[in-house]
Amino acid sequence: MDQIYVVYLSKYIPLFSSTKPVFTFEHPNFTNSSNERSATVEFDIDRKADLMGFGGYFDLQLYKNVMLSIEPSTHTPGMVSWFPAVIPLRDQLRVGENDKIRLKIDRKEDAGGVWYEWHVEQQ
C-alpha cells in the first residue's frame, strides 16, 4: 500500500478547491545536484468525507512556450497517454467541512533507486 500508483482517475470526488504545486525539477541536471525533495502542503476541506488519498498531477515546459499538462485546470487537449498518480493513505481519514489537512511528502534517492514517503495530519 505504501507506493504511488499511476491510474486513470475517473470516479473520485475532489475535496479541495484546487491543486497545489509540490516539486519542481530542471532537466537536464547539469550540476548533478540531488533530485531529493521535501514539501508540505495544506488543504482546506470543503465537505464531510472519508479521505483515501491524493491525486498527483504534473505539467512541463518542453521548449520555450511548448507546454504539456495533466493538471485539471491546464490539461492539454487530447492528452490521453499520461495519467495522474494516486498517493494512497494507509488508513482512510474521516474529515469534516472546514477541516485542514497537511500532506508532508518526500522524494528520496540513493544508489538503489528513487522512492517517496508521505504523512498526513488533520488539523
N, CA, C and O atoms as CSV, one atom per row, in Angstrom:
chain,resi,resn,atom,element,x,y,z
A,1,MET,N,N,0.821,-1.205,0.000
A,1,MET,CA,C,0.000,0.000,0.000
A,1,MET,C,C,0.860,1.262,0.000
A,1,MET,O,O,0.417,2.309,-0.472
A,2,ASP,N,N,2.066,1.175,0.516
A,2,ASP,CA,C,2.910,2.361,0.607
A,2,ASP,C,C,3.669,2.605,-0.684
A,2,ASP,O,O,4.898,2.673,-0.699
A,3,GLN,N,N,2.929,2.731,-1.747
A,3,GLN,CA,C,3.534,3.076,-3.025
A,3,GLN,C,C,2.571,3.957,-3.798
A,3,GLN,O,O,1.365,3.958,-3.551
A,4,ILE,N,N,3.122,4.695,-4.726
A,4,ILE,CA,C,2.315,5.569,-5.565
A,4,ILE,C,C,1.877,4.781,-6.789
A,4,ILE,O,O,2.663,4.036,-7.373
A,5,TYR,N,N,0.624,4.950,-7.170
A,5,TYR,CA,C,0.064,4.257,-8.327
A,5,TYR,C,C,-0.220,5.264,-9.434
A,5,TYR,O,O,-0.650,6.385,-9.162
A,6,VAL,N,N,0.016,4.872,-10.666
A,6,VAL,CA,C,-0.361,5.683,-11.826
A,6,VAL,C,C,-1.653,5.093,-12.365
A,6,VAL,O,O,-1.695,3.921,-12.740
A,7,VAL,N,N,-2.713,5.906,-12.405
A,7,VAL,CA,C,-4.043,5.394,-12.744
A,7,VAL,C,C,-4.810,6.402,-13.594
A,7,VAL,O,O,-4.449,7.576,-13.682
A,8,TYR,N,N,-5.866,5.914,-14.208
A,8,TYR,CA,C,-6.817,6.786,-14.890
A,8,TYR,C,C,-7.873,7.173,-13.858
A,8,TYR,O,O,-8.724,6.356,-13.505
A,9,LEU,N,N,-7.824,8.401,-13.378
A,9,LEU,CA,C,-8.770,8.856,-12.356
A,9,LEU,C,C,-10.082,9.250,-13.020
A,9,LEU,O,O,-10.154,10.259,-13.723
A,10,SER,N,N,-11.114,8.451,-12.794
A,10,SER,CA,C,-12.391,8.782,-13.419
A,10,SER,C,C,-13.514,8.926,-12.399
A,10,SER,O,O,-14.445,9.701,-12.617
A,11,LYS,N,N,-13.443,8.204,-11.308
A,11,LYS,CA,C,-14.519,8.263,-10.314
A,11,LYS,C,C,-13.930,8.661,-8.967
A,11,LYS,O,O,-13.470,7.826,-8.189
A,12,TYR,N,N,-13.961,9.949,-8.727
A,12,TYR,CA,C,-13.462,10.469,-7.461
A,12,TYR,C,C,-14.184,11.775,-7.164
A,12,TYR,O,O,-14.770,12.389,-8.055
A,13,ILE,N,N,-14.137,12.187,-5.922
A,13,ILE,CA,C,-14.752,13.442,-5.513
A,13,ILE,C,C,-13.650,14.334,-4.954
A,13,ILE,O,O,-13.073,14.019,-3.913
A,14,PRO,N,N,-13.350,15.438,-5.628
A,14,PRO,CA,C,-12.318,16.333,-5.091
A,14,PRO,C,C,-12.801,17.010,-3.807
A,14,PRO,O,O,-13.921,17.518,-3.750
A,15,LEU,N,N,-11.959,17.013,-2.791
A,15,LEU,CA,C,-12.310,17.629,-1.513
A,15,LEU,C,C,-11.652,18.988,-1.331
A,15,LEU,O,O,-11.838,19.643,-0.305
A,16,PHE,N,N,-10.883,19.409,-2.329
A,16,PHE,CA,C,-10.160,20.670,-2.256
A,16,PHE,C,C,-10.553,21.520,-3.458
A,16,PHE,O,O,-10.949,20.996,-4.499
A,17,SER,N,N,-10.441,22.831,-3.303
A,17,SER,CA,C,-10.862,23.724,-4.384
A,17,SER,C,C,-9.878,23.752,-5.548
A,17,SER,O,O,-10.264,24.077,-6.671
A,18,SER,N,N,-8.616,23.418,-5.299
A,18,SER,CA,C,-7.640,23.447,-6.392
A,18,SER,C,C,-6.435,22.579,-6.043
A,18,SER,O,O,-6.237,22.195,-4.890
A,19,THR,N,N,-5.634,22.280,-7.069
A,19,THR,CA,C,-4.392,21.549,-6.836
A,19,THR,C,C,-3.338,22.521,-6.303
A,19,THR,O,O,-3.494,23.739,-6.386
A,20,LYS,N,N,-2.264,21.952,-5.752
A,20,LYS,CA,C,-1.179,22.784,-5.227
A,20,LYS,C,C,0.151,22.238,-5.719
A,20,LYS,O,O,0.340,21.023,-5.775
A,21,PRO,N,N,1.075,23.126,-6.077
A,21,PRO,CA,C,2.387,22.655,-6.536
A,21,PRO,C,C,3.178,22.031,-5.393
A,21,PRO,O,O,3.080,22.462,-4.244
A,22,VAL,N,N,3.964,21.006,-5.725
A,22,VAL,CA,C,4.761,20.321,-4.712
A,22,VAL,C,C,6.243,20.349,-5.070
A,22,VAL,O,O,7.036,20.940,-4.338
A,23,PHE,N,N,6.633,19.727,-6.173
A,23,PHE,CA,C,8.048,19.648,-6.548
A,23,PHE,C,C,8.278,20.283,-7.916
A,23,PHE,O,O,7.391,20.289,-8.769
A,24,THR,N,N,9.483,20.818,-8.111
A,24,THR,CA,C,9.924,21.328,-9.402
A,24,THR,C,C,11.280,20.703,-9.720
A,24,THR,O,O,12.139,20.582,-8.847
A,25,PHE,N,N,11.458,20.310,-10.971
A,25,PHE,CA,C,12.713,19.713,-11.414
A,25,PHE,C,C,13.198,20.435,-12.662
A,25,PHE,O,O,12.395,20.905,-13.468
A,26,GLU,N,N,14.499,20.521,-12.818
A,26,GLU,CA,C,15.116,21.077,-14.017
A,26,GLU,C,C,15.844,19.948,-14.737
A,26,GLU,O,O,16.654,19.243,-14.135
A,27,HIS,N,N,15.557,19.780,-16.021
A,27,HIS,CA,C,16.223,18.744,-16.812
A,27,HIS,C,C,16.841,19.383,-18.047
A,27,HIS,O,O,16.200,20.248,-18.643
A,28,PRO,N,N,18.012,19.021,-18.455
A,28,PRO,CA,C,18.889,18.089,-17.743
A,28,PRO,C,C,19.489,18.755,-16.511
A,28,PRO,O,O,19.516,19.980,-16.396
A,29,ASN,N,N,19.963,17.933,-15.608
A,29,ASN,CA,C,20.537,18.391,-14.351
A,29,ASN,C,C,22.060,18.445,-14.510
A,29,ASN,O,O,22.766,17.539,-14.067
A,30,PHE,N,N,22.558,19.502,-15.140
A,30,PHE,CA,C,23.990,19.608,-15.432
A,30,PHE,C,C,24.848,19.753,-14.178
A,30,PHE,O,O,26.026,19.397,-14.193
A,31,THR,N,N,24.278,20.266,-13.103
A,31,THR,CA,C,25.053,20.450,-11.874
A,31,THR,C,C,25.173,19.154,-11.086
A,31,THR,O,O,25.913,19.083,-10.105
A,32,ASN,N,N,24.441,18.125,-11.518
A,32,ASN,CA,C,24.444,16.832,-10.833
A,32,ASN,C,C,24.019,16.979,-9.375
A,32,ASN,O,O,24.434,16.197,-8.519
A,33,SER,N,N,23.192,17.983,-9.098
A,33,SER,CA,C,22.692,18.164,-7.742
A,33,SER,C,C,21.605,17.130,-7.465
A,33,SER,O,O,21.049,16.527,-8.383
A,34,SER,N,N,21.325,16.946,-6.219
A,34,SER,CA,C,20.361,15.933,-5.798
A,34,SER,C,C,18.962,16.258,-6.319
A,34,SER,O,O,18.575,17.424,-6.397
A,35,ASN,N,N,18.224,15.237,-6.668
A,35,ASN,CA,C,16.819,15.399,-7.021
A,35,ASN,C,C,15.914,15.009,-5.863
A,35,ASN,O,O,14.715,14.798,-6.050
A,36,GLU,N,N,16.492,14.912,-4.653
A,36,GLU,CA,C,15.649,14.714,-3.479
A,36,GLU,C,C,14.874,16.003,-3.235
A,36,GLU,O,O,15.379,17.101,-3.466
A,37,ARG,N,N,13.654,15.851,-2.768
A,37,ARG,CA,C,12.804,16.999,-2.495
A,37,ARG,C,C,11.980,16.713,-1.243
A,37,ARG,O,O,11.767,15.560,-0.868
A,38,SER,N,N,11.526,17.786,-0.610
A,38,SER,CA,C,10.634,17.680,0.534
A,38,SER,C,C,9.658,18.843,0.465
A,38,SER,O,O,10.048,19.974,0.172
A,39,ALA,N,N,8.394,18.565,0.734
A,39,ALA,CA,C,7.386,19.627,0.691
A,39,ALA,C,C,6.267,19.323,1.671
A,39,ALA,O,O,5.972,18.165,1.967
A,40,THR,N,N,5.662,20.370,2.159
A,40,THR,CA,C,4.467,20.261,2.989
A,40,THR,C,C,3.421,21.174,2.377
A,40,THR,O,O,3.677,22.355,2.144
A,41,VAL,N,N,2.248,20.629,2.117
A,41,VAL,CA,C,1.155,21.431,1.560
A,41,VAL,C,C,-0.071,21.264,2.440
A,41,VAL,O,O,-0.315,20.193,2.996
A,42,GLU,N,N,-0.836,22.336,2.556
A,42,GLU,CA,C,-2.062,22.314,3.355
A,42,GLU,C,C,-3.266,22.470,2.449
A,42,GLU,O,O,-3.238,23.199,1.457
A,43,PHE,N,N,-4.324,21.764,2.816
A,43,PHE,CA,C,-5.570,21.803,2.056
A,43,PHE,C,C,-6.721,22.112,3.001
A,43,PHE,O,O,-6.764,21.613,4.126
A,44,ASP,N,N,-7.649,22.935,2.539
A,44,ASP,CA,C,-8.886,23.199,3.265
A,44,ASP,C,C,-9.957,22.266,2.709
A,44,ASP,O,O,-10.227,22.265,1.508
A,45,ILE,N,N,-10.556,21.483,3.578
A,45,ILE,CA,C,-11.593,20.531,3.173
A,45,ILE,C,C,-12.915,21.276,3.032
A,45,ILE,O,O,-13.258,22.099,3.880
A,46,ASP,N,N,-13.662,20.989,1.962
A,46,ASP,CA,C,-14.912,21.721,1.742
A,46,ASP,C,C,-16.169,20.894,1.998
A,46,ASP,O,O,-17.277,21.367,1.742
A,47,ARG,N,N,-16.016,19.653,2.504
A,47,ARG,CA,C,-17.203,18.833,2.822
A,47,ARG,C,C,-16.803,17.656,3.705
A,47,ARG,O,O,-15.624,17.314,3.798
A,48,LYS,N,N,-17.783,17.042,4.346
A,48,LYS,CA,C,-17.528,15.828,5.125
A,48,LYS,C,C,-17.264,14.676,4.167
A,48,LYS,O,O,-17.950,14.525,3.156
A,49,ALA,N,N,-16.256,13.863,4.496
A,49,ALA,CA,C,-15.921,12.746,3.607
A,49,ALA,C,C,-14.907,11.840,4.292
A,49,ALA,O,O,-14.401,12.142,5.373
A,50,ASP,N,N,-14.627,10.731,3.639
A,50,ASP,CA,C,-13.531,9.852,4.023
A,50,ASP,C,C,-12.423,10.048,3.003
A,50,ASP,O,O,-12.591,9.727,1.826
A,51,LEU,N,N,-11.299,10.572,3.447
A,51,LEU,CA,C,-10.158,10.833,2.571
A,51,LEU,C,C,-9.337,9.555,2.458
A,51,LEU,O,O,-8.873,9.014,3.461
A,52,MET,N,N,-9.162,9.082,1.236
A,52,MET,CA,C,-8.443,7.832,0.999
A,52,MET,C,C,-7.090,8.052,0.335
A,52,MET,O,O,-6.275,7.130,0.281
A,53,GLY,N,N,-6.835,9.258,-0.171
A,53,GLY,CA,C,-5.564,9.521,-0.824
A,53,GLY,C,C,-5.592,10.845,-1.557
A,53,GLY,O,O,-6.542,11.621,-1.452
A,54,PHE,N,N,-4.531,11.081,-2.299
A,54,PHE,CA,C,-4.356,12.321,-3.040
A,54,PHE,C,C,-4.061,12.007,-4.494
A,54,PHE,O,O,-3.442,10.990,-4.807
A,55,GLY,N,N,-4.505,12.882,-5.378
A,55,GLY,CA,C,-4.147,12.787,-6.787
A,55,GLY,C,C,-2.907,13.623,-7.038
A,55,GLY,O,O,-2.762,14.719,-6.497
A,56,GLY,N,N,-2.024,13.103,-7.853
A,56,GLY,CA,C,-0.804,13.827,-8.197
A,56,GLY,C,C,-0.746,14.082,-9.691
A,56,GLY,O,O,-0.893,13.155,-10.487
A,57,TYR,N,N,-0.535,15.319,-10.074
A,57,TYR,CA,C,-0.531,15.718,-11.479
A,57,TYR,C,C,0.800,16.377,-11.805
A,57,TYR,O,O,1.583,16.673,-10.903
A,58,PHE,N,N,1.060,16.606,-13.072
A,58,PHE,CA,C,2.263,17.334,-13.440
A,58,PHE,C,C,2.019,18.142,-14.701
A,58,PHE,O,O,1.124,17.857,-15.497
A,59,ASP,N,N,2.840,19.146,-14.844
A,59,ASP,CA,C,2.906,19.878,-16.106
A,59,ASP,C,C,4.378,20.102,-16.411
A,59,ASP,O,O,5.225,20.039,-15.520
A,60,LEU,N,N,4.671,20.362,-17.669
A,60,LEU,CA,C,6.062,20.536,-18.052
A,60,LEU,C,C,6.180,21.500,-19.211
A,60,LEU,O,O,5.269,21.663,-20.023
A,61,GLN,N,N,7.327,22.124,-19.254
A,61,GLN,CA,C,7.667,23.014,-20.353
A,61,GLN,C,C,8.704,22.287,-21.192
A,61,GLN,O,O,9.843,22.095,-20.765
A,62,LEU,N,N,8.295,21.879,-22.404
A,62,LEU,CA,C,9.206,21.161,-23.287
A,62,LEU,C,C,10.238,22.091,-23.910
A,62,LEU,O,O,11.429,21.788,-23.967
A,63,TYR,N,N,9.736,23.243,-24.379
A,63,TYR,CA,C,10.625,24.177,-25.068
A,63,TYR,C,C,9.923,25.517,-25.179
A,63,TYR,O,O,8.785,25.580,-25.645
A,64,LYS,N,N,10.573,26.578,-24.764
A,64,LYS,CA,C,10.015,27.927,-24.820
A,64,LYS,C,C,8.561,27.930,-24.370
A,64,LYS,O,O,8.298,27.768,-23.178
A,65,ASN,N,N,7.598,28.111,-25.288
A,65,ASN,CA,C,6.189,28.157,-24.878
A,65,ASN,C,C,5.450,26.856,-25.189
A,65,ASN,O,O,4.222,26.858,-25.273
A,66,VAL,N,N,6.164,25.752,-25.361
A,66,VAL,CA,C,5.535,24.449,-25.599
A,66,VAL,C,C,5.326,23.771,-24.250
A,66,VAL,O,O,6.279,23.324,-23.610
A,67,MET,N,N,4.065,23.703,-23.828
A,67,MET,CA,C,3.717,23.158,-22.518
A,67,MET,C,C,2.852,21.910,-22.683
A,67,MET,O,O,2.064,21.815,-23.623
A,68,LEU,N,N,3.001,20.963,-21.771
A,68,LEU,CA,C,2.131,19.795,-21.669
A,68,LEU,C,C,1.675,19.690,-20.220
A,68,LEU,O,O,2.448,19.955,-19.299
A,69,SER,N,N,0.416,19.303,-20.021
A,69,SER,CA,C,-0.108,19.257,-18.660
A,69,SER,C,C,-1.188,18.189,-18.523
A,69,SER,O,O,-2.002,17.979,-19.423
A,70,ILE,N,N,-1.170,17.519,-17.368
A,70,ILE,CA,C,-2.302,16.660,-16.996
A,70,ILE,C,C,-2.992,17.223,-15.753
A,70,ILE,O,O,-3.882,16.585,-15.192
A,71,GLU,N,N,-2.579,18.419,-15.324
A,71,GLU,CA,C,-3.212,19.083,-14.186
A,71,GLU,C,C,-4.589,19.559,-14.650
A,71,GLU,O,O,-4.689,20.183,-15.706
A,72,PRO,N,N,-5.654,19.281,-13.889
A,72,PRO,CA,C,-7.015,19.531,-14.382
A,72,PRO,C,C,-7.285,20.936,-14.928
A,72,PRO,O,O,-7.978,21.064,-15.937
A,73,SER,N,N,-6.765,21.983,-14.303
A,73,SER,CA,C,-7.100,23.338,-14.761
A,73,SER,C,C,-6.318,23.768,-15.999
A,73,SER,O,O,-6.683,24.749,-16.647
A,74,THR,N,N,-5.248,23.048,-16.337
A,74,THR,CA,C,-4.434,23.409,-17.507
A,74,THR,C,C,-4.222,22.216,-18.433
A,74,THR,O,O,-3.289,22.209,-19.236
A,75,HIS,N,N,-5.075,21.220,-18.324
A,75,HIS,CA,C,-4.907,19.957,-19.062
A,75,HIS,C,C,-4.777,20.211,-20.563
A,75,HIS,O,O,-5.581,20.927,-21.159
A,76,THR,N,N,-3.747,19.608,-21.160
A,76,THR,CA,C,-3.521,19.737,-22.597
A,76,THR,C,C,-4.613,18.990,-23.352
A,76,THR,O,O,-4.807,17.799,-23.110
A,77,PRO,N,N,-5.338,19.654,-24.265
A,77,PRO,CA,C,-6.401,18.981,-25.019
A,77,PRO,C,C,-5.861,17.757,-25.769
A,77,PRO,O,O,-4.791,17.806,-26.376
A,78,GLY,N,N,-6.615,16.674,-25.713
A,78,GLY,CA,C,-6.250,15.460,-26.433
A,78,GLY,C,C,-5.190,14.613,-25.752
A,78,GLY,O,O,-4.832,13.554,-26.267
A,79,MET,N,N,-4.683,15.049,-24.615
A,79,MET,CA,C,-3.643,14.289,-23.904
A,79,MET,C,C,-4.295,13.104,-23.195
A,79,MET,O,O,-4.976,13.271,-22.183
A,80,VAL,N,N,-4.079,11.915,-23.734
A,80,VAL,CA,C,-4.708,10.724,-23.151
A,80,VAL,C,C,-3.694,9.639,-22.793
A,80,VAL,O,O,-4.083,8.566,-22.332
A,81,SER,N,N,-2.415,9.896,-22.995
A,81,SER,CA,C,-1.429,8.842,-22.751
A,81,SER,C,C,-0.671,9.001,-21.436
A,81,SER,O,O,0.086,8.106,-21.060
A,82,TRP,N,N,-0.853,10.107,-20.734
A,82,TRP,CA,C,-0.212,10.296,-19.438
A,82,TRP,C,C,-1.298,10.362,-18.377
A,82,TRP,O,O,-2.351,10.961,-18.597
A,83,PHE,N,N,-1.048,9.755,-17.241
A,83,PHE,CA,C,-2.070,9.638,-16.208
A,83,PHE,C,C,-1.569,10.185,-14.875
A,83,PHE,O,O,-0.364,10.230,-14.629
A,84,PRO,N,N,-2.496,10.597,-14.022
A,84,PRO,CA,C,-2.126,11.082,-12.696
A,84,PRO,C,C,-1.651,9.942,-11.796
A,84,PRO,O,O,-1.839,8.760,-12.085
A,85,ALA,N,N,-1.038,10.346,-10.714
A,85,ALA,CA,C,-0.640,9.403,-9.674
A,85,ALA,C,C,-1.684,9.443,-8.568
A,85,ALA,O,O,-2.325,10.469,-8.340
A,86,VAL,N,N,-1.847,8.327,-7.893
A,86,VAL,CA,C,-2.644,8.282,-6.675
A,86,VAL,C,C,-1.686,8.000,-5.530
A,86,VAL,O,O,-0.936,7.024,-5.548
A,87,ILE,N,N,-1.729,8.870,-4.540
A,87,ILE,CA,C,-0.917,8.719,-3.341
A,87,ILE,C,C,-1.870,8.246,-2.249
A,87,ILE,O,O,-2.550,9.065,-1.630
A,88,PRO,N,N,-1.933,6.935,-2.001
A,88,PRO,CA,C,-2.935,6.398,-1.079
A,88,PRO,C,C,-2.546,6.603,0.381
A,88,PRO,O,O,-1.366,6.702,0.719
A,89,LEU,N,N,-3.552,6.664,1.228
A,89,LEU,CA,C,-3.326,6.662,2.666
A,89,LEU,C,C,-3.443,5.230,3.166
A,89,LEU,O,O,-4.258,4.457,2.662
A,90,ARG,N,N,-2.641,4.879,4.144
A,90,ARG,CA,C,-2.691,3.531,4.717
A,90,ARG,C,C,-4.070,3.285,5.347
A,90,ARG,O,O,-4.639,2.202,5.208
A,91,ASP,N,N,-4.592,4.291,6.030
A,91,ASP,CA,C,-5.931,4.227,6.625
A,91,ASP,C,C,-6.699,5.452,6.168
A,91,ASP,O,O,-6.170,6.563,6.163
A,92,GLN,N,N,-7.959,5.241,5.782
A,92,GLN,CA,C,-8.741,6.406,5.369
A,92,GLN,C,C,-8.937,7.332,6.559
A,92,GLN,O,O,-8.939,6.905,7.714
A,93,LEU,N,N,-9.101,8.601,6.247
A,93,LEU,CA,C,-9.193,9.635,7.262
A,93,LEU,C,C,-10.550,10.309,7.146
A,93,LEU,O,O,-10.890,10.847,6.092
A,94,ARG,N,N,-11.323,10.284,8.213
A,94,ARG,CA,C,-12.623,10.956,8.211
A,94,ARG,C,C,-12.393,12.444,8.426
A,94,ARG,O,O,-11.803,12.854,9.425
A,95,VAL,N,N,-12.866,13.250,7.479
A,95,VAL,CA,C,-12.674,14.695,7.547
A,95,VAL,C,C,-14.025,15.395,7.536
A,95,VAL,O,O,-15.017,14.861,7.042
A,96,GLY,N,N,-14.041,16.586,8.083
A,96,GLY,CA,C,-15.258,17.379,8.114
A,96,GLY,C,C,-15.088,18.683,7.362
A,96,GLY,O,O,-13.974,19.110,7.060
A,97,GLU,N,N,-16.216,19.303,7.068
A,97,GLU,CA,C,-16.180,20.591,6.382
A,97,GLU,C,C,-15.353,21.583,7.193
A,97,GLU,O,O,-15.495,21.670,8.413
A,98,ASN,N,N,-14.497,22.322,6.516
A,98,ASN,CA,C,-13.606,23.330,7.098
A,98,ASN,C,C,-12.419,22.748,7.859
A,98,ASN,O,O,-11.675,23.496,8.494
A,99,ASP,N,N,-12.225,21.429,7.809
A,99,ASP,CA,C,-11.004,20.848,8.371
A,99,ASP,C,C,-9.819,21.262,7.508
A,99,ASP,O,O,-9.975,21.624,6.342
A,100,LYS,N,N,-8.645,21.200,8.099
A,100,LYS,CA,C,-7.407,21.432,7.358
A,100,LYS,C,C,-6.599,20.140,7.382
A,100,LYS,O,O,-6.497,19.464,8.406
A,101,ILE,N,N,-6.028,19.817,6.224
A,101,ILE,CA,C,-5.199,18.623,6.077
A,101,ILE,C,C,-3.806,19.079,5.660
A,101,ILE,O,O,-3.654,19.935,4.789
A,102,ARG,N,N,-2.802,18.501,6.286
A,102,ARG,CA,C,-1.413,18.805,5.921
A,102,ARG,C,C,-0.777,17.528,5.376
A,102,ARG,O,O,-0.733,16.503,6.056
A,103,LEU,N,N,-0.285,17.606,4.140
A,103,LEU,CA,C,0.418,16.492,3.500
A,103,LEU,C,C,1.902,16.818,3.473
A,103,LEU,O,O,2.316,17.826,2.900
A,104,LYS,N,N,2.696,15.962,4.093
A,104,LYS,CA,C,4.163,16.065,4.053
A,104,LYS,C,C,4.641,14.957,3.137
A,104,LYS,O,O,4.361,13.783,3.380
A,105,ILE,N,N,5.364,15.322,2.079
A,105,ILE,CA,C,5.830,14.324,1.117
A,105,ILE,C,C,7.310,14.561,0.817
A,105,ILE,O,O,7.758,15.694,0.636
A,106,ASP,N,N,8.047,13.460,0.772
A,106,ASP,CA,C,9.481,13.497,0.490
A,106,ASP,C,C,9.786,12.614,-0.701
A,106,ASP,O,O,9.236,11.522,-0.838
A,107,ARG,N,N,10.667,13.097,-1.560
A,107,ARG,CA,C,11.208,12.288,-2.657
A,107,ARG,C,C,12.638,11.957,-2.262
A,107,ARG,O,O,13.475,12.849,-2.118
A,108,LYS,N,N,12.911,10.671,-2.087
A,108,LYS,CA,C,14.217,10.195,-1.624
A,108,LYS,C,C,14.923,9.469,-2.759
A,108,LYS,O,O,14.291,8.979,-3.694
A,109,GLU,N,N,16.248,9.410,-2.657
A,109,GLU,CA,C,17.015,8.659,-3.652
A,109,GLU,C,C,18.299,8.146,-3.018
A,109,GLU,O,O,18.836,8.745,-2.087
A,110,ASP,N,N,18.772,7.040,-3.537
A,110,ASP,CA,C,20.098,6.531,-3.214
A,110,ASP,C,C,20.585,5.737,-4.419
A,110,ASP,O,O,19.955,5.772,-5.476
A,111,ALA,N,N,21.680,5.034,-4.277
A,111,ALA,CA,C,22.242,4.288,-5.409
A,111,ALA,C,C,21.286,3.217,-5.921
A,111,ALA,O,O,21.391,2.791,-7.071
A,112,GLY,N,N,20.358,2.780,-5.080
A,112,GLY,CA,C,19.421,1.725,-5.469
A,112,GLY,C,C,18.148,2.207,-6.133
A,112,GLY,O,O,17.409,1.398,-6.693
A,113,GLY,N,N,17.867,3.508,-6.088
A,113,GLY,CA,C,16.652,3.970,-6.739
A,113,GLY,C,C,16.065,5.225,-6.122
A,113,GLY,O,O,16.721,5.949,-5.374
A,114,VAL,N,N,14.808,5.455,-6.461
A,114,VAL,CA,C,14.050,6.622,-6.021
A,114,VAL,C,C,12.766,6.127,-5.380
A,114,VAL,O,O,12.154,5.180,-5.872
A,115,TRP,N,N,12.350,6.757,-4.286
A,115,TRP,CA,C,11.091,6.401,-3.648
A,115,TRP,C,C,10.503,7.647,-2.970
A,115,TRP,O,O,11.172,8.665,-2.791
A,116,TYR,N,N,9.237,7.519,-2.606
A,116,TYR,CA,C,8.521,8.608,-1.955
A,116,TYR,C,C,8.041,8.149,-0.586
A,116,TYR,O,O,7.686,6.986,-0.394
A,117,GLU,N,N,8.038,9.076,0.355
A,117,GLU,CA,C,7.481,8.845,1.683
A,117,GLU,C,C,6.520,9.988,1.961
A,117,GLU,O,O,6.794,11.130,1.592
A,118,TRP,N,N,5.381,9.693,2.618
A,118,TRP,CA,C,4.407,10.742,2.890
A,118,TRP,C,C,3.690,10.481,4.199
A,118,TRP,O,O,3.630,9.358,4.700
A,119,HIS,N,N,3.148,11.565,4.733
A,119,HIS,CA,C,2.449,11.532,6.014
A,119,HIS,C,C,1.365,12.608,5.976
A,119,HIS,O,O,1.574,13.689,5.426
A,120,VAL,N,N,0.218,12.308,6.559
A,120,VAL,CA,C,-0.896,13.260,6.573
A,120,VAL,C,C,-1.272,13.577,8.009
A,120,VAL,O,O,-1.326,12.689,8.861
A,121,GLU,N,N,-1.531,14.851,8.269
A,121,GLU,CA,C,-2.021,15.291,9.574
A,121,GLU,C,C,-3.329,16.027,9.379
A,121,GLU,O,O,-3.503,16.775,8.418
A,122,GLN,N,N,-4.237,15.805,10.298
A,122,GLN,CA,C,-5.520,16.515,10.287
A,122,GLN,C,C,-5.464,17.581,11.368
A,122,GLN,O,O,-5.050,17.310,12.496
A,123,GLN,N,N,-5.883,18.803,11.019
A,123,GLN,CA,C,-5.839,19.902,11.992
A,123,GLN,C,C,-7.230,20.350,12.345
A,123,GLN,O,O,-7.398,21.267,13.149
